[in-house]
Amino acid sequence: MLRGDDPMGDGRADPRRRVPRTDVLLADPRLATAAATLGRERVKAAVRQAQDRARRGEINPDEVRDAVLAALPPAVPRAVLNATGVLLHTNLGRAALSEAAVAAVVAAAGHTDVELDLGTGRRARRGRDALAALAAAVPGAEAVHVVNNGAAALVLAATALAADAEIVVSRGELVEIGDGFRLPDLLASTGARLREVGTTNRSTLADYAAAIGGRTGFVLKVHPSNFRVTGFTSSVPVRRLAGLGVPVVVDIGSGLLAPDPALPDEPDAASALAAGAGLVTASGDKLLGGPQAGLLLGDAGLVERLRRHPLARALRVDKLTLAALAATLGDPATPTRSALHADPAALRARTERLRDALAGEGRKGEVVPSVAVVGGGGAPGVELDSWALSLPERYASALRVGDPPVLGRVARGRLLLDLRCVPEHADERLRAAVLAVPEDD
Ligand SMILES: *Cc1c(COP(=O)(O)O)cnc(C)c1O
């Protein structure tokens, strides 16, 4: 169907002449965004097809842009295979959600009962499933609350419990979380004053006791989650801080709710509360293996002060997060936990199968020992025995921009693909991704 009228009779309405030019289309903000996520070539191909359709008269010239958008897949984030051997890679979004959590997010994407009791038709406490699951997972917590991330949990605690008061904290625990964000700056931004005690390597109970007084809001204990101090060191355990007569807030960071024998030095919420902590803060997307969230657990009176503070509303979590958190707590068999507890012998066998399959296609790789780490602010210094497929370094960039993108680790001129964080069902896709890299000739 040819739709171009030509009322002027001068050919200006000739559809072929009114088809928008490629550079004009590519400058459209929506197409520019698509090009950024899908790649410029892919968008260009869709542009050419839509222009051809307009030239053939199948669509109007002013419909070309919408036709391009309709032909492109929705701009979704690219699912990356994490072969770095870093379990919680901040640049890769930390924890991968479990299948149960993914299903919960999809189910929650429409209208849900996030704040409604369907039985009575009345308003209910927001996210009560996630809160109940968290409380059940840590019976030692009298009350729980959830905010956007670990940093928000600390900000809320500092604002609600220590604005215009002092937070007593060891100099050895004033950490930088990452990307330039420093805990002391974050806390100071709330209006609380930091009362630093001890030195970088040593703090004693007497240091804390001397700093505590009428202006004290709480004592803060922070887990140095991304570094270790060794040698002549001492720090004061929560149990002894709890005897000082002021609330003790413990930032455990990683979100282990109970001790994990694989990580004997990593603090957990249950133990901190049992030792007398008034409040524990943690992240949802580290070792818990859930969505980005800030978990607050502890004394009912303290948690209630946080919940009632006006700032709590600004830190409120989204329904998708609440759904994912409830599912993660309900079924803790997360990809993070699988990666943490993977058997090195099984990883070696998978890596050898990958090597053999690639060798059959004329690609030569070697199976080498590897060391995986927790990363992302958890279990510093812990080394997890692993195995990797070693390939020439030139594979690194090609795999990174492949489909799916694969991220490995480059060491001494070789690309190492560590399977510890690659789910076993993705081995075949990993093999295909390697084969898709053009051969060196
Ligand atoms: C990761 C971490 C934080 C920050 O938590 P986010 O969830 O990244 O905001 C704060 N404190 C400690 C000890 C951490 O490990």
The ligand as an SDF file (V2000), in Angstrom:
LIG
                    3D

 15 15  0  0  0  0  0  0  0  0999 V2000
   29.6150   -3.6440   51.8980 C   0  0  0  0  0  0  0  0  0  0  0  0
   29.7160   -2.9780   53.2050 C   0  0  0  0  0  0  0  0  0  0  0  0
   28.9920   -1.8120   53.4730 C   0  0  0  0  0  0  0  0  0  0  0  0
   28.1350   -1.1540   52.4220 C   0  0  0  0  0  0  0  0  0  0  0  0
   27.0320   -1.9450   52.0960 O   0  0  0  0  0  0  0  0  0  0  0  0
   26.2700   -1.6910   50.7030 P   0  0  0  0  0  0  0  0  0  0  0  0
   25.2040   -2.7390   50.7020 O   0  0  0  0  0  0  0  0  0  0  0  0
   27.2810   -1.8550   49.6430 O   0  0  0  0  0  0  0  0  0  0  0  0
   25.7190   -0.3290   50.7630 O   0  0  0  0  0  0  0  0  0  0  0  0
   29.1050   -1.2460   54.7110 C   0  0  0  0  0  0  0  0  0  0  0  0
   29.8870   -1.7970   55.6520 N   0  0  0  0  0  0  0  0  0  0  0  0
   30.6010   -2.9310   55.4460 C   0  0  0  0  0  0  0  0  0  0  0  0
   31.4300   -3.4820   56.5390 C   0  0  0  0  0  0  0  0  0  0  0  0
   30.5350   -3.5540   54.2120 C   0  0  0  0  0  0  0  0  0  0  0  0
   31.2220   -4.6710   53.9900 O   0  0  0  0  0  0  0  0  0  0  0  0
  1  2  1  0
  2  3  1  0
  2 14  2  0
  3  4  1  0
  3 10  2  0
  4  5  1  0
  5  6  1  0
  6  7  2  0
  6  8  1  0
  6  9  1  0
 10 11  1  0
 11 12  2  0
 12 13  1  0
 12 14  1  0
 14 15  1  0
M  END
$$$$
